[in-house]
Amino acid sequence: MSYTNYFRFTKRNIRRSPFQAAAAVMIMFLTFFVLSTFLLLAIGSQEILRFYESKPQVIAFFKDTTTNEDIMAISKALEKDARILKIKFVSKQEALNIYRESNKNDPTLLELVTANILPASLEISTKTPQDLAPIAEILRIEPVVSDVIIPEDVIQTLTSATRIIRYVGGAIVVFLILFSTLVILMVIGFKIRLRRDEIETMRLIGASSSFIRWPFIMEGIFYGLTGAIVAWIVVYTLLWYFTPFLQTYLGEVQFLPVNPLFMLALLTTSLLTAIVVGSLGSLGAVKRYLHI
């Protein structure tokens, strides 16, 4: 039998039970809506974490007798290190301006502070928080460096947050895929049981096993694809609508607007997942309830 006939009988099966079909599509929509939303949140969280991972800095303070030439020599040497993302030199006057801005609401703290008593410094950002400690050790052995500050608590917090997001995200994705598969299995299995007499009649008149099985398998795939497409459209529409607000909230983090190629990749991933989920769920139902 040609695939055209399979499509025709699949369409007939769906039309004969429109409420069950609508319920299956709605369940698949909710599943893929949550899945797509979570993937966006997971990837967005990774981008946010990557942005803030570059914020913790090693701050090296120099002795008063250190010349700008010595500081520049250290800076140029550090620039050759592949682990370093950015180096910023803060002069005594710039340090005073920062101090004044931080304490502008308390004039008593500003009276006796001058640029001469504040040290010049280098603020060094690395590609990952794990690189901060080795860079700090390099700076500590420099004779012109008086002190090195490294935000160890921030590093541990960011590293732990990244690990938790990855583990929890992976677990949720696996759960949703299993849940979707079981939903398809139950829906198709229920429809097979309702049509048990019709299937027996088809067997008696000589219908082949593939003729009976394939419409149910294709029906499961149809539910998965329809739910995935509708969910992607809704997610993309909501994301586009709320982008101005989210961008204002995210501030310096350049994650939005989302690249259309990324959304196309998300749609492709959802469709492939829907095909796999629909196939596995309907195949499971066919093997369990169709003993042919």
C-alpha positions, -999 to 999 in steps of 0.1 A, spaced: 0 0 0 13 35 -9 21 62 17 -8 82 2 -32 56 15 -15 57 49 -20 94 51 -56 91 41 -64 66 68 -44 86 94 -65 116 85 -96 95 88 -86 83 123 -80 118 134 -113 131 121 -132 103 136 -121 113 171 -115 151 170 -117 156 207 -91 130 215 -69 144 187 -73 179 201 -64 167 236 -33 149 224 -22 180 204 -28 202 235 -8 180 257 21 179 232 18 216 228 22 221 266 51 197 267 70 213 238 61 248 251 77 240 284 106 223 267 112 252 243 109 277 271 133 259 293 158 255 265 157 293 260 160 299 297 189 274 300 208 290 271 200 325 283 212 316 318 244 303 303 249 336 284 242 355 316 265 334 336 292 337 309 288 375 311 291 376 349 319 351 349 340 378 333 331 404 359 350 390 389 385 405 388 419 401 403 429 435 416 466 441 421 476 472 441 510 487 436 535 502 460 538 540 460 573 539 446 561 519 415 565 538 382 540 537 354 566 521 333 568 492 357 531 488 357 529 489 319 556 463 317 536 439 339 504 447 320 521 439 286 535 406 300 500 396 313 484 404 279 503 375 264 485 350 288 457 333 269 436 331 301 433 368 305 403 386 289 408 422 298 433 444 318 424 478 331 449 503 346 435 525 374 457 554 382 458 572 416 436 600 403 411 575 389 411 556 422 403 589 440 374 596 416 360 561 422 363 566 460 346 600 458 317 585 437 313 556 461 312 579 492 296 610 478 268 608 504 292 609 533 314 641 531 333 633 562 350 604 544 362 626 516 379 654 536 413 637 543 415 614 513 438 625 484 451 608 453 486 604 469 474 580 496 455 557 472 474 531 453 474 526 415 461 492 405 455 467 377 420 452 373 423 419 355 393 399 341 398 363 330 379 340 306 367 317 334 365 322 372 389 293 377 417 313 360 416 341 386 436 322 413 465 313 390 467 349 377 466 362 413 496 339 422 516 354 393 509 389 405 518 382 441 554 373 433 559 407 416 581 429 440 562 461 431 528 446 440 517 454 476 485 434 477 463 412 455 425 408 460 406 380 445 368 375 450 369 338 459 333 336 472 320 350 439 340 324 419 326 295 439 290 309 437 292 313 399 308 279 394 282 262 416 253 280 398 266 270 364 269 233 375 234 233 390 218 248 359 234 222 337 224 192 359 189 204 366 183 214 330 194 180 317 172 162 342 141 184 332 147 178 295 150 141 299 118 141 321 99 160 295 109 137 266 99 107 286 66 123 296 58 132 260 65 96 249 42 82 276 15 107 266 16 95 229 16 59 241 -15 64 262 -34 83 236 -27 59 208 -32 29 230 -66 43 241 -77 48 205 -66 13 196 -87 -1 224 -117 19 212 -113 5 177 -107 -31 187 -137 -44 169 -129 -25 138 -93 -38 138 -106 -74 142 -129 -69 112 -100 -55 91 -79 -86 100 -107 -109 89 -110 -92 55 -72 -96 49 -57 -62 59 -20 -64 63 -2 -57 95 15 -26 81 -19 -13 69 -32 -15 104 -1 -2 122 12 27 101 -19 50 104 -15 48 142 23 54 140 18 84 117 -10 97 139 15 98 169 40 116 148 13 141 137 5 149 173 41 155 181 48 177 151 17 198 155 23 204 192 60 213 185 52 237 157 24 255 176 46 257 207 75 272 188 52 298 172 38 308 206 72 309 223 87 330 194 58 354 195 60 358 233 98 363 231 94 389 204 67 407 223 86 408 256 121 415 242 121 452 249 112 447 285 136 418 290 165 437 274 159 466 298 160 441 327 191 423 315 210 456 310 245 450 297 239 413 289 236 411 251 213 381 247 183 397 230 170 399 204 175 363 198 192 354 166 166 340 140 191 313 131 190 301 167 152 300 167 153 281 134 177 256 151 153 254 180 124 246 157 145 220 139 154 204 173 118 205 184 106 188 152 132 161 153 124 155 190 87 154 181 92 128 154 112 106 178 87 110 206 57 104 183 73 74 167 84 58 200 51 65 217 30 52 189 53 22 183 50 13 220 12 15 219 11 -6 187 33 -33 201 14 -33 234 -21 -33 221 -19 -46 186 -9 -82 187 -2 -86 150 
